[in-house]
Amino acid sequence: MNYRPAKESDLPRLVSMADQAIAYFRASGIDQWQKGEPNRNGLLKSIKDRALYILEDAGEAAAMITLAQGPELSYEEIDGAWLNDAPYYAFHRVCVEGSRKGRGYASLLFSESERHVLSLGISNVRIDTHPDNRSMQRALEKSGYVRCGSLILKDGSEAGDLRLAYQKVLRPL
């Protein structure tokens, strides 16, 4: 397993993974990722910005995550309370390839991304997920994220939508 920044050559696979997740959410009645994002252009921009990372397994992308240095507009107001006000990275667009779900890829993706964030001198991670996305909630809690409350997204195609807010304080390496 290799954790690395995504490359443009990974884009077709990443678009396919996102499309799988979009279809899964739709079939499960979860109104997440149903309003045009993630999409090819957004993934390409994240690759060019060196913000999109993948777990590579057997030479192909198996999972992806976007790392965004805070502050995030959507995280300014929360119904609840963040664990602290220290600098943070936000994790977005967490996605595991369909045939690999339920095999620990999300946990590994989180731990490798956390290690990367720590190497940048930041010890806090924030993330949000749809209230109906129970599998992501379980993955976050299993990985030590604390539910801090809820928030309303302020930008992007899902602006105005409710999300559950999580945070993790990372321990130095």
Accessible surface in RSA format (square Angstrom, percent):
REM  Atomic radii and reference values for relative SASA: ProtOr
REM  Chains: A
REM  Algorithm: Lee & Richards
REM  Probe-radius: 1.40
REM  Slices: 20
REM RES _ NUM      All-atoms   Total-Side   Main-Chain    Non-polar    All polar
REM                ABS   REL    ABS   REL    ABS   REL    ABS   REL    ABS   REL
RES MET A   1   125.34  64.9  47.57  31.5  77.78 185.2  49.77  42.3  75.57 100.1
RES ASN A   2    70.28  48.5  67.35  65.1   2.93   7.1  22.91  55.1  47.37  45.8
RES TYR A   3    41.73  19.5  19.31  11.0  22.43  58.4  19.31  14.5  22.43  27.6
RES ARG A   4    34.83  14.6  33.10  16.9   1.73   4.1  28.76  39.3   6.06   3.7
RES PRO A   5    36.58  26.7  35.01  31.9   1.57   5.7  35.01  28.9   1.57   9.8
RES ALA A   6     6.70   6.2   0.00   0.0   6.70  15.3   0.00   0.0   6.70  17.8
RES LYS A   7   111.98  54.6 108.32  66.5   3.66   8.7  62.94  56.7  49.04  52.2
RES GLU A   8    98.93  56.8  88.81  67.2  10.12  24.1  30.33  58.7  68.60  56.0
RES SER A   9    91.98  77.7  58.04  77.5  33.94  78.2  58.52 124.6  33.46  46.9
RES ASP A  10    14.80  10.4  12.21  12.2   2.58   6.1   2.58   6.1  12.21  12.2
RES LEU A  11     5.20   2.9   5.20   3.7   0.00   0.0   5.20   3.7   0.00   0.0
RES PRO A  12    99.45  72.5  85.12  77.6  14.33  52.1  93.66  77.3   5.79  36.0
RES ARG A  13    66.28  27.8  59.94  30.6   6.34  15.1  31.85  43.5  34.43  20.9
RES LEU A  14     0.00   0.0   0.00   0.0   0.00   0.0   0.00   0.0   0.00   0.0
RES VAL A  15    34.60  22.8  34.40  31.1   0.20   0.5  34.60  30.1   0.00   0.0
RES SER A  16    50.89  43.0  44.91  59.9   5.97  13.8  26.81  57.1  24.08  33.7
RES MET A  17     1.33   0.7   0.67   0.4   0.66   1.6   0.67   0.6   0.66   0.9
RES ALA A  18     1.55   1.4   1.55   2.4   0.00   0.0   1.55   2.2   0.00   0.0
RES ASP A  19    78.33  54.9  73.14  72.8   5.19  12.3  26.49  62.4  51.84  51.7
RES GLN A  20    67.65  37.8  56.18  41.1  11.47  27.3  40.30  85.8  27.35  20.7
RES ALA A  21     6.25   5.7   5.68   8.8   0.57   1.3   6.15   8.7   0.10   0.3
RES ILE A  22    26.79  15.2  26.79  20.0   0.00   0.0  26.79  19.3   0.00   0.0
RES ALA A  23    49.31  45.3  45.50  70.2   3.81   8.7  46.03  64.8   3.28   8.7
RES TYR A  24   102.34  47.8  95.39  54.3   6.96  18.1  67.30  50.6  35.05  43.2
RES PHE A  25    16.46   8.2  16.46  10.2   0.00   0.0  16.46  10.0   0.00   0.0
RES ARG A  26   149.42  62.7 133.67  68.1  15.75  37.5  66.31  90.6  83.11  50.4
RES ALA A  27    94.78  87.1  50.57  78.0  44.21 100.6  62.80  88.4  31.98  84.7
RES SER A  28    56.58  47.8  20.68  27.6  35.90  82.7  22.45  47.8  34.14  47.8
RES GLY A  29    63.17  77.9   0.00   N/A  63.17  77.9  37.93 104.1  25.24  56.5
RES ILE A  30    16.99   9.7  15.16  11.3   1.83   4.4  15.69  11.3   1.30   3.5
RES ASP A  31    71.50  50.1  67.17  66.9   4.33  10.2  32.17  75.7  39.33  39.2
RES GLN A  32    16.95   9.5  16.95  12.4   0.00   0.0   0.09   0.2  16.86  12.8
RES TRP A  33    23.50   9.4  21.70  10.5   1.80   4.2   8.61   4.6  14.90  24.2
RES GLN A  34    52.08  29.1  20.48  15.0  31.60  75.2  20.05  42.7  32.04  24.3
RES LYS A  35    91.18  44.5  67.08  41.2  24.09  57.4  56.46  50.8  34.72  37.0
RES GLY A  36    50.77  62.6   0.00   N/A  50.77  62.6  39.90 109.5  10.87  24.3
RES GLU A  37    74.82  43.0  73.53  55.6   1.29   3.1  26.11  50.5  48.71  39.8
RES PRO A  38     6.99   5.1   1.67   1.5   5.33  19.4   2.61   2.2   4.39  27.3
RES ASN A  39    62.71  43.2  55.40  53.5   7.31  17.6  31.43  75.6  31.28  30.2
RES ARG A  40   133.03  55.9 129.99  66.3   3.04   7.2  49.15  67.2  83.88  50.8
RES ASN A  41   113.83  78.5 106.97 103.4   6.86  16.5  27.29  65.7  86.54  83.6
RES GLY A  42    25.25  31.1   0.00   N/A  25.25  31.1  22.99  63.1   2.26   5.1
RES LEU A  43     0.33   0.2   0.33   0.2   0.00   0.0   0.33   0.2   0.00   0.0
RES LEU A  44    33.03  18.4  33.03  23.6   0.00   0.0  33.03  23.2   0.00   0.0
RES LYS A  45   132.24  64.5 127.96  78.5   4.27  10.2 102.80  92.5  29.44  31.4
RES SER A  46    12.77  10.8  11.57  15.4   1.21   2.8   1.21   2.6  11.57  16.2
RES ILE A  47    10.94   6.2   6.56   4.9   4.38  10.5   6.77   4.9   4.16  11.3
RES LYS A  48   131.06  63.9 100.11  61.4  30.95  73.7  59.19  53.3  71.87  76.6
RES ASP A  49    82.10  57.5  53.92  53.7  28.18  66.6  22.81  53.7  59.29  59.1
RES ARG A  50   157.79  66.2 146.00  74.4  11.79  28.1  59.11  80.8  98.67  59.8
RES ALA A  51    20.76  19.1  18.29  28.2   2.47   5.6  20.76  29.2   0.00   0.0
RES LEU A  52     0.39   0.2   0.00   0.0   0.39   1.0   0.00   0.0   0.39   1.0
RES TYR A  53    19.54   9.1  19.54  11.1   0.00   0.0   5.92   4.5  13.61  16.8
RES ILE A  54     0.00   0.0   0.00   0.0   0.00   0.0   0.00   0.0   0.00   0.0
RES LEU A  55     1.41   0.8   1.41   1.0   0.00   0.0   1.41   1.0   0.00   0.0
RES GLU A  56    32.99  18.9  30.79  23.3   2.20   5.2   2.63   5.1  30.36  24.8
RES ASP A  57    32.30  22.6  31.75  31.6   0.55   1.3   0.60   1.4  31.69  31.6
RES ALA A  58   101.19  93.0  49.18  75.9  52.01 118.3  70.40  99.1  30.79  81.6
RES GLY A  59    66.91  82.5   0.00   N/A  66.91  82.5  31.40  86.2  35.51  79.5
RES GLU A  60    69.69  40.0  65.14  49.3   4.55  10.8  20.71  40.0  48.99  40.0
RES ALA A  61     2.87   2.6   0.89   1.4   1.97   4.5   0.89   1.3   1.97   5.2
RES ALA A  62     0.00   0.0   0.00   0.0   0.00   0.0   0.00   0.0   0.00   0.0
RES ALA A  63     0.00   0.0   0.00   0.0   0.00   0.0   0.00   0.0   0.00   0.0
RES MET A  64     0.00   0.0   0.00   0.0   0.00   0.0   0.00   0.0   0.00   0.0
RES ILE A  65     0.00   0.0   0.00   0.0   0.00   0.0   0.00   0.0   0.00   0.0
RES THR A  66    10.72   7.6  10.72  10.9   0.00   0.0  10.72  14.4   0.00   0.0
RES LEU A  67     8.37   4.7   3.24   2.3   5.13  12.9   3.24   2.3   5.13  13.8
RES ALA A  68    27.02  24.8  21.60  33.3   5.43  12.3  27.02  38.1   0.00   0.0
RES GLN A  69   114.54  64.1  90.76  66.3  23.78  56.6  20.01  42.6  94.53  71.7
RES GLY A  70    16.63  20.5   0.00   N/A  16.63  20.5   1.72   4.7  14.91  33.4
RES PRO A  71   118.28  86.2  97.11  88.5  21.17  77.0  97.26  80.3  21.01 130.6
RES GLU A  72    34.47  19.8  31.14  23.6   3.33   7.9   4.20   8.1  30.28  24.7
RES LEU A  73    93.35  52.0  82.91  59.3  10.45  26.3  83.78  58.8   9.57  25.8
RES SER A  74     5.73   4.8   4.96   6.6   0.77   1.8   3.85   8.2   1.88   2.6
RES TYR A  75     3.46   1.6   0.36   0.2   3.10   8.1   0.81   0.6   2.66   3.3
RES GLU A  76   120.65  69.3  84.85  64.2  35.80  85.2  36.62  70.8  84.04  68.6
RES GLU A  77   118.20  67.9 110.76  83.8   7.44  17.7  42.69  82.6  75.52  61.7
RES ILE A  78    38.18  21.7  12.67   9.4  25.52  61.5  15.21  10.9  22.98  62.4
RES ASP A  79   114.31  80.1  98.84  98.4  15.47  36.6  29.93  70.4  84.38  84.1
RES GLY A  80    50.45  62.2   0.00   N/A  50.45  62.2  27.03  74.2  23.42  52.4
RES ALA A  81    69.82  64.2  57.58  88.9  12.24  27.8  60.37  85.0   9.45  25.0
RES TRP A  82    31.16  12.5  12.77   6.2  18.39  43.2  12.77   6.8  18.39  29.8
RES LEU A  83    82.63  46.0  48.95  35.0  33.68  84.7  53.45  37.5  29.18  78.5
RES ASN A  84    47.86  33.0  36.73  35.5  11.13  26.8  34.93  84.1  12.93  12.5
RES ASP A  85   139.73  97.9 107.03 106.5  32.70  77.3  38.17  89.8 101.57 101.3
RES ALA A  86    38.51  35.4  28.38  43.8  10.13  23.0  35.16  49.5   3.35   8.9
RES PRO A  87    95.28  69.4  83.42  76.0  11.87  43.1  93.96  77.6   1.32   8.2
RES TYR A  88    15.91   7.4  14.03   8.0   1.88   4.9  11.94   9.0   3.97   4.9
RES TYR A  89    26.95  12.6  26.95  15.3   0.00   0.0   8.23   6.2  18.72  23.1
RES ALA A  90     0.00   0.0   0.00   0.0   0.00   0.0   0.00   0.0   0.00   0.0
RES PHE A  91     0.70   0.4   0.00   0.0   0.70   1.8   0.00   0.0   0.70   2.0
RES HIS A  92    50.68  27.7  46.20  32.1   4.48  11.5  35.58  36.7  15.10  17.6
RES ARG A  93    46.72  19.6  37.75  19.2   8.97  21.4  18.14  24.8  28.59  17.3
RES VAL A  94    15.55  10.2   3.98   3.6  11.57  27.9   3.98   3.5  11.57  31.4
RES CYS A  95     5.06   3.8   0.44   0.5   4.62  10.9   4.62  11.7   0.44   0.5
RES VAL A  96    15.09   9.9  11.89  10.8   3.20   7.7  11.89  10.3   3.20   8.7
RES GLU A  97    15.04   8.6  15.04  11.4   0.00   0.0   0.47   0.9  14.57  11.9
RES GLY A  98    32.13  39.6   0.00   N/A  32.13  39.6  18.37  50.4  13.76  30.8
RES SER A  99    84.66  71.5  55.37  73.9  29.29  67.5  54.50 116.1  30.16  42.2
RES ARG A 100    24.37  10.2  24.23  12.4   0.14   0.3   2.92   4.0  21.45  13.0
RES LYS A 101    94.06  45.9  75.47  46.3  18.59  44.3  52.45  47.2  41.62  44.3
RES GLY A 102    87.53 107.9   0.00   N/A  87.53 107.9  42.86 117.6  44.67 100.0
RES ARG A 103   151.12  63.5 117.28  59.8  33.84  80.6  55.18  75.4  95.94  58.1
RES GLY A 104    38.38  47.3   0.00   N/A  38.38  47.3  25.17  69.1  13.21  29.6
RES TYR A 105    14.16   6.6  11.28   6.4   2.88   7.5   7.94   6.0   6.21   7.7
RES ALA A 106    22.10  20.3  20.22  31.2   1.89   4.3  20.22  28.5   1.89   5.0
RES SER A 107    33.76  28.5  30.59  40.8   3.17   7.3  25.73  54.8   8.03  11.2
RES LEU A 108    59.28  33.0  55.77  39.9   3.50   8.8  58.79  41.3   0.48   1.3
RES LEU A 109     0.00   0.0   0.00   0.0   0.00   0.0   0.00   0.0   0.00   0.0
RES PHE A 110     0.74   0.4   0.74   0.5   0.00   0.0   0.74   0.5   0.00   0.0
RES SER A 111    41.94  35.4  38.83  51.8   3.12   7.2  34.10  72.6   7.85  11.0
RES GLU A 112    41.86  24.0  40.45  30.6   1.41   3.3   4.34   8.4  37.52  30.6
RES SER A 113     0.00   0.0   0.00   0.0   0.00   0.0   0.00   0.0   0.00   0.0
RES GLU A 114    15.26   8.8  15.26  11.5   0.00   0.0   4.29   8.3  10.97   9.0
RES ARG A 115   114.37  48.0 112.39  57.3   1.98   4.7  44.67  61.0  69.70  42.2
RES HIS A 116    48.23  26.4  43.15  30.0   5.08  13.0  29.49  30.4  18.74  21.8
RES VAL A 117     0.00   0.0   0.00   0.0   0.00   0.0   0.00   0.0   0.00   0.0
RES LEU A 118    30.30  16.9  17.31  12.4  13.00  32.7  17.37  12.2  12.93  34.8
RES SER A 119    79.23  66.9  40.23  53.7  38.99  89.8  41.22  87.8  38.01  53.2
RES LEU A 120    88.61  49.3  59.07  42.3  29.54  74.3  65.09  45.7  23.52  63.3
RES GLY A 121    66.68  82.2   0.00   N/A  66.68  82.2  37.06 101.7  29.63  66.4
RES ILE A 122    21.33  12.1  19.56  14.6   1.77   4.3  21.29  15.3   0.04   0.1
RES SER A 123    42.75  36.1  40.31  53.8   2.44   5.6  13.87  29.5  28.89  40.5
RES ASN A 124     3.77   2.6   3.77   3.6   0.00   0.0   0.00   0.0   3.77   3.6
RES VAL A 125     0.00   0.0   0.00   0.0   0.00   0.0   0.00   0.0   0.00   0.0
RES ARG A 126    12.24   5.1  12.24   6.2   0.00   0.0   0.00   0.0  12.24   7.4
RES ILE A 127     3.92   2.2   3.92   2.9   0.00   0.0   3.92   2.8   0.00   0.0
RES ASP A 128    23.37  16.4  10.17  10.1  13.20  31.2   0.10   0.2  23.26  23.2
RES THR A 129     1.36   1.0   1.31   1.3   0.05   0.1   0.95   1.3   0.41   0.6
RES HIS A 130    19.02  10.4  19.02  13.2   0.00   0.0   7.87   8.1  11.15  13.0
RES PRO A 131    32.15  23.4  30.49  27.8   1.66   6.0  30.49  25.2   1.66  10.3
RES ASP A 132    67.06  47.0  60.38  60.1   6.68  15.8  11.16  26.3  55.90  55.8
RES ASN A 133     6.20   4.3   6.06   5.9   0.14   0.3   0.14   0.3   6.06   5.9
RES ARG A 134   137.44  57.7 135.18  68.9   2.26   5.4  52.08  71.2  85.36  51.7
RES SER A 135    55.55  46.9  47.09  62.8   8.47  19.5  32.54  69.3  23.02  32.2
RES MET A 136    28.94  15.0  26.88  17.8   2.06   4.9  28.81  24.5   0.13   0.2
RES GLN A 137    19.38  10.8  19.38  14.2   0.00   0.0   4.70  10.0  14.68  11.1
RES ARG A 138   153.18  64.3 147.99  75.4   5.19  12.4  75.37 103.0  77.82  47.2
RES ALA A 139    18.60  17.1  13.71  21.2   4.89  11.1  18.08  25.5   0.52   1.4
RES LEU A 140     0.00   0.0   0.00   0.0   0.00   0.0   0.00   0.0   0.00   0.0
RES GLU A 141    95.50  54.8  77.67  58.8  17.82  42.4  30.80  59.6  64.69  52.8
RES LYS A 142   161.46  78.8 122.60  75.2  38.86  92.5  90.56  81.5  70.91  75.5
RES SER A 143    18.02  15.2   5.36   7.2  12.66  29.2  15.05  32.1   2.97   4.2
RES GLY A 144    41.42  51.1   0.00   N/A  41.42  51.1  31.09  85.3  10.33  23.1
RES TYR A 145     7.55   3.5   0.00   0.0   7.55  19.7   0.00   0.0   7.55   9.3
RES VAL A 146    71.49  47.0  68.12  61.7   3.37   8.1  71.49  62.1   0.00   0.0
RES ARG A 147   132.41  55.6 108.25  55.2  24.16  57.5  29.01  39.7 103.40  62.7
RES CYS A 148    13.52  10.2   0.68   0.8  12.84  30.2   6.91  17.5   6.61   7.1
RES GLY A 149    16.47  20.3   0.00   N/A  16.47  20.3  15.46  42.4   1.01   2.3
RES SER A 150    20.85  17.6  20.47  27.3   0.39   0.9   6.98  14.9  13.88  19.4
RES LEU A 151     5.17   2.9   0.00   0.0   5.17  13.0   5.17   3.6   0.00   0.0
RES ILE A 152    72.54  41.3  70.23  52.3   2.31   5.6  70.23  50.6   2.31   6.3
RES LEU A 153    23.69  13.2  22.13  15.8   1.56   3.9  22.13  15.5   1.56   4.2
RES LYS A 154    80.00  39.0  55.50  34.1  24.50  58.3  34.65  31.2  45.35  48.3
RES ASP A 155    86.33  60.5  75.99  75.6  10.34  24.4  31.78  74.8  54.54  54.4
RES GLY A 156    51.90  64.0   0.00   N/A  51.90  64.0  31.47  86.4  20.43  45.8
RES SER A 157    43.19  36.5  13.52  18.0  29.67  68.4  25.27  53.8  17.92  25.1
RES GLU A 158    19.25  11.0  18.08  13.7   1.17   2.8   5.30  10.2  13.95  11.4
RES ALA A 159    52.05  47.9  30.84  47.6  21.22  48.3  31.14  43.9  20.92  55.4
RES GLY A 160    51.95  64.1   0.00   N/A  51.95  64.1  27.98  76.8  23.97  53.7
RES ASP A 161    26.71  18.7  22.87  22.8   3.84   9.1  10.01  23.6  16.70  16.7
RES LEU A 162    84.05  46.8  77.25  55.3   6.80  17.1  77.25  54.2   6.80  18.3
RES ARG A 163     4.68   2.0   4.68   2.4   0.00   0.0   0.00   0.0   4.68   2.8
RES LEU A 164    10.78   6.0  10.78   7.7   0.00   0.0  10.78   7.6   0.00   0.0
RES ALA A 165     0.00   0.0   0.00   0.0   0.00   0.0   0.00   0.0   0.00   0.0
RES TYR A 166     0.42   0.2   0.42   0.2   0.00   0.0   0.00   0.0   0.42   0.5
RES GLN A 167     0.05   0.0   0.05   0.0   0.00   0.0   0.00   0.0   0.05   0.0
RES LYS A 168    44.07  21.5  42.97  26.4   1.10   2.6  25.28  22.8  18.79  20.0
RES VAL A 169    74.96  49.3  57.53  52.1  17.44  42.0  57.53  50.0  17.44  47.3
RES LEU A 170     9.09   5.1   3.88   2.8   5.21  13.1   5.19   3.6   3.90  10.5
RES ARG A 171   206.13  86.5 193.90  98.8  12.23  29.1  73.67 100.7 132.46  80.3
RES PRO A 172   114.63  83.5  95.97  87.5  18.67  67.9  96.85  80.0  17.78 110.5
RES LEU A 173   146.57  81.6  77.41  55.4  69.16 173.9 107.69  75.6  38.88 104.6
END  Absolute sums over single chains surface
CHAIN  1 A     8424.5       6311.4       2113.1       4514.4       3910.1
END  Absolute sums over all chains
TOTAL          8424.5       6311.4       2113.1       4514.4       3910.1
